[in-house]
């Protein structure tokens, strides 16, 4: 069986992480442990997650002509990811994320986007053939919205399904949502996109329905250790998570989205694809780092079997 072909368009960052006994309040300094440097960026994270979950992955984005950018591309190549269409920018540095992780695995993240912020529709036009060859296009919002919108248009022209992880959250036009097969916000992103408070399950369902009314064909809301709310033509229900001892939630959403793209490309029903992605996220939170924590296909299948 051929591997599913995933085109991931998005950011590549270097994550600089400090583990702390607790997250600081504004204006407060909290002494922590050693600095850890690892490859990151939501786009690159999701590309790695999809590749490890069994996908044949192409990554499109921008990096700077610097050591961080070179290391990022080397890391993606080592995962078997095609980076031949990545633009190396001579005028902007590679992206960097500064991350604090608390004792319970919670996190705070600040990002200097650098070259990621210079991805253009023209960059995507130059890689038009990649859209035609893809089974699924996977997008996030750490690159300019104009590029994201253009990617959705190109995918529509090629008849390719789009999964959009709307993070970091920002308002989205209805015509963009209308091109999205599966939208994957967390609770905060759901509230911002829908303009509604998400105080309980009823409000959550109403907010997800509002985004479907806005054009998205299915909405998959990640709820951390509570599971995933699935709103589609076939379901409007909670898919429970698989309990694990979390040590670091950084990258869990990216592991979820990468695995979800693979499962959908394989033709699984959406509810089954969500369970597969839940298993990937469950494994990822038991380890440190974003890309380092993304599980292999074997690990995902083992977690699924353990939860049955």
Steps between C-alpha positions, in 0.01 A plus 500: 500500500635842404562741784256794518644820357485798734593855398575709808529876456612703799764617741838367601647625828775410740351443847701628797341342807552552873329269751376677812351396835204724404414749228585865583248777554547829308815675622620196695824306455492127574828311502490180299699212364720464197423652161392244240527581129282303258342530158147640506246720324143381456546421132824307542367326812193380314712390204714284730192364677340406168819335374542292816131403488553351156459784251709592198551866585601811309565817699467854359614805695784748549814491713787746534844447354643428845599215728148459638355470150764254383448283807123506453525381140752231593263375768203484263706315239603250764129424553463425128312825432534671160628856560597576143243780473593677826616857430828603666461872576805726470334794676336356813620264774345165571212494748562448871258402778567567870322244717443464875377162625361466853524203734157366394583517129314828431679752279539862388638578152621816324605491135725723285376399156788624284499342154168327572329838476623543141336195342310626194235375256774507236701249705200267485441555129859391440412170669163452330585144401520401866130578543402279207691207649363532857220305666464763774635853552570584866519868603544714813511877569868569580549625143323799337125463454535595132714190445256281694206629295690442176588146607131428562415632152769290334386191688140561388611535139680166524214330686710434811357501853629762746553459874549836671637523852403864582792571732598750617140618499386788282171590327450316171281599204208275407635440150812346653293280733293386203813340354583304817403135531603470867563790739694408817486779763557467872247655740664845496518503122141377474378787719690761299395365160135460593471816711334294773589406856571129543398446861348150478431218258183660365683825425787305346262316269330828401834667424615205288167506315547871432833429328336229292229749408783733399625247247729243667373152414613344829632646826726302732559683831796382708426517874823379657452215745119518454521371145374639170163644400403381152242696300423364153212371288531164675579597859460767764670345800799470731776255409676421831875528534726216604629565856877526538746663741582827322844656540493758216205615289715695251435356154200287599268689268750469219532124555120484489471694174778313322353162592148619412617598150647153446190319627266709285723446195476126562122522466408442864162636615553828684414357843757223452756752372444707815561197720824429314607864544403490869734205546784693336443798731481272804842354424651843427417651841695225677826641354674833478527730200285564194653306212689259729173392662312411178432124506563241232221305331582196713473705821166646394358157418625365833333787688177439311506131587566576868197730516251246359 
